[in-house]
Amino acid sequence: MKARVTVTLKSGVLDPQGQAIVGSLTSLGFEGINGVRQGKVFDVNLAETDPDKAKALLNDMCEKLLANTVIENYAVELLD
């Protein structure tokens, strides 16, 4: 089963990388950018075929490794 995990910073958490991206885009001539928030995307291939078990497994992965839940949110999406 294929899945996608998207990890983003919680609102209110400073995003220096996003601010650097805004600066770079502006210096390249892109106008009207009000902000950028960066994140991470993980594409995971699982042997698990049961959707409920797969989501539980992915949530466990996020809680233990893929996301820092103090400052990040995550979303799990099954692609199959």
Backbone as CSV, one residue per row, in Angstrom:
resi,resn,N_x,N_y,N_z,CA_x,CA_y,CA_z,C_x,C_y,C_z
1,MET,0.846,-1.162,0.000,0.000,0.000,0.000,0.898,1.233,0.000
2,LYS,0.543,2.193,-0.838,1.302,3.436,-0.906,0.599,4.503,-0.078
3,ALA,1.419,5.326,0.574,0.881,6.392,1.407,1.767,7.617,1.296
4,ARG,1.175,8.757,1.597,1.918,10.013,1.628,1.684,10.669,2.983
5,VAL,2.787,11.055,3.620,2.733,11.773,4.890,3.259,13.180,4.630
6,THR,2.453,14.181,4.982,2.854,15.581,4.828,3.030,16.180,6.214
7,VAL,4.197,16.748,6.443,4.534,17.344,7.737,4.736,18.841,7.530
8,THR,4.041,19.655,8.325,4.152,21.104,8.230,4.328,21.695,9.626
9,LEU,4.910,22.870,9.661,5.057,23.565,10.938,3.701,24.050,11.427
10,LYS,3.495,23.989,12.718,2.262,24.517,13.304,2.241,26.030,13.117
11,SER,1.035,26.586,13.022,0.934,28.033,12.912,1.504,28.653,14.184
12,GLY,2.167,29.762,14.026,2.791,30.422,15.166,4.245,30.032,15.374
13,VAL,4.682,28.941,14.740,6.085,28.532,14.828,6.854,29.268,13.738
14,LEU,7.932,29.937,14.114,8.735,30.669,13.144,9.311,29.721,12.102
15,ASP,9.386,30.201,10.868,9.869,29.389,9.756,10.984,30.136,9.027
16,PRO,12.220,30.089,9.550,13.314,30.817,8.909,13.597,30.348,7.484
17,GLN,13.408,29.064,7.207,13.638,28.567,5.852,12.594,29.147,4.904
18,GLY,11.353,29.223,5.345,10.313,29.838,4.533,10.609,31.296,4.257
19,GLN,11.110,32.002,5.265,11.469,33.408,5.081,12.619,33.559,4.088
20,ALA,13.588,32.648,4.135,14.704,32.678,3.190,14.209,32.420,1.768
21,ILE,13.234,31.533,1.627,12.669,31.245,0.306,11.974,32.488,-0.246
22,VAL,11.221,33.190,0.602,10.569,34.427,0.174,11.617,35.423,-0.324
23,GLY,12.698,35.583,0.425,13.761,36.501,0.016,14.379,36.114,-1.316
24,SER,14.612,34.826,-1.503,15.207,34.353,-2.757,14.255,34.542,-3.931
25,LEU,12.982,34.224,-3.734,12.013,34.408,-4.809,11.879,35.879,-5.188
26,THR,11.888,36.745,-4.183,11.798,38.180,-4.436,13.014,38.662,-5.226
27,SER,14.204,38.166,-4.850,15.417,38.584,-5.566,15.447,38.044,-6.996
28,LEU,14.694,36.985,-7.256,14.594,36.450,-8.620,13.527,37.169,-9.443
29,GLY,12.858,38.136,-8.837,11.894,38.933,-9.576,10.445,38.535,-9.380
30,PHE,10.168,37.572,-8.536,8.782,37.188,-8.264,8.180,38.179,-7.280
31,GLU,7.020,38.704,-7.609,6.390,39.737,-6.785,5.110,39.212,-6.142
32,GLY,4.676,39.892,-5.101,3.391,39.595,-4.484,3.382,38.361,-3.596
33,ILE,4.531,37.949,-3.120,4.600,36.780,-2.239,4.409,37.261,-0.805
34,ASN,3.344,36.826,-0.176,3.043,37.247,1.191,3.659,36.330,2.238
35,GLY,4.126,35.181,1.827,4.750,34.268,2.776,4.897,32.878,2.196
36,VAL,5.828,32.133,2.739,6.063,30.736,2.366,6.264,29.958,3.657
37,ARG,5.622,28.814,3.764,5.852,27.885,4.871,6.391,26.601,4.249
38,GLN,7.524,26.162,4.688,8.113,24.938,4.156,7.641,23.733,4.949
39,GLY,7.759,22.574,4.352,7.370,21.339,5.022,8.124,20.157,4.442
40,LYS,7.659,18.974,4.782,8.282,17.737,4.312,7.189,16.806,3.796
41,VAL,7.529,16.018,2.784,6.615,15.005,2.266,7.364,13.676,2.243
42,PHE,6.723,12.655,2.790,7.286,11.301,2.787,6.343,10.398,2.000
43,ASP,6.841,9.742,0.972,6.082,8.709,0.273,6.550,7.373,0.829
44,VAL,5.613,6.610,1.377,5.932,5.368,2.082,5.216,4.212,1.396
45,ASN,5.953,3.146,1.117,5.376,1.912,0.586,5.310,0.897,1.716
46,LEU,4.106,0.446,2.003,3.891,-0.493,3.103,3.460,-1.863,2.574
47,ALA,3.836,-2.902,3.281,3.359,-4.242,2.965,1.928,-4.434,3.455
48,GLU,1.523,-3.636,4.440,0.181,-3.733,5.022,-0.882,-3.433,3.970
49,THR,-1.944,-4.263,3.937,-3.018,-4.067,2.960,-4.313,-3.556,3.596
50,ASP,-4.427,-3.646,4.903,-5.623,-3.158,5.590,-5.475,-1.646,5.812
51,PRO,-6.399,-0.834,5.270,-6.273,0.626,5.383,-6.229,1.134,6.825
52,ASP,-7.052,0.569,7.703,-7.060,1.012,9.096,-5.738,0.704,9.790
53,LYS,-5.200,-0.482,9.548,-3.913,-0.842,10.137,-2.786,0.000,9.551
54,ALA,-2.864,0.288,8.258,-1.841,1.106,7.607,-1.832,2.516,8.197
55,LYS,-3.020,3.096,8.370,-3.091,4.446,8.951,-2.559,4.453,10.377
56,ALA,-2.889,3.444,11.149,-2.395,3.354,12.523,-0.873,3.244,12.534
57,LEU,-0.332,2.444,11.637,1.117,2.276,11.538,1.786,3.592,11.151
58,LEU,1.218,4.292,10.175,1.778,5.570,9.740,1.690,6.633,10.829
59,ASN,0.573,6.678,11.534,0.449,7.623,12.648,1.513,7.345,13.708
60,ASP,1.760,6.073,13.979,2.783,5.692,14.949,4.168,6.142,14.468
61,MET,4.441,5.972,13.163,5.715,6.417,12.591,5.889,7.927,12.760
62,CYS,4.814,8.656,12.519,4.870,10.118,12.646,5.125,10.537,14.085
63,GLU,4.423,9.910,15.004,4.567,10.258,16.419,5.964,9.948,16.947
64,LYS,6.598,8.906,16.390,7.890,8.464,16.906,9.088,9.013,16.149
65,LEU,8.914,9.377,14.842,10.088,9.762,14.069,9.840,10.853,13.030
66,LEU,8.828,10.699,12.214,8.701,11.558,11.041,8.340,13.006,11.362
67,ALA,7.644,13.241,12.460,7.237,14.602,12.821,7.641,14.909,14.258
68,ASN,8.031,16.138,14.467,8.241,16.629,15.826,6.916,17.251,16.240
69,THR,6.098,16.488,16.934,4.720,16.906,17.196,4.599,18.106,18.134
70,VAL,5.701,18.537,18.717,5.676,19.751,19.527,5.505,20.970,18.619
71,ILE,6.175,20.953,17.461,6.141,22.116,16.567,5.568,21.811,15.180
72,GLU,5.254,20.538,14.901,4.786,20.172,13.559,3.457,19.429,13.610
73,ASN,2.667,19.625,12.562,1.462,18.839,12.301,1.779,17.845,11.197
74,TYR,1.001,16.787,11.127,1.176,15.846,10.018,-0.183,15.368,9.536
75,ALA,-0.200,14.975,8.264,-1.395,14.413,7.650,-1.010,13.152,6.909
76,VAL,-1.812,12.110,7.059,-1.570,10.825,6.421,-2.617,10.614,5.336
77,GLU,-2.152,10.235,4.153,-3.052,9.988,3.015,-2.693,8.645,2.390
78,LEU,-3.652,7.753,2.294,-3.441,6.490,1.601,-3.673,6.714,0.112
79,LEU,-2.762,6.250,-0.719,-2.820,6.519,-2.157,-3.417,5.365,-2.953
80,ASP,-3.467,4.189,-2.391,-4.032,3.030,-3.103,-5.530,2.996,-2.944
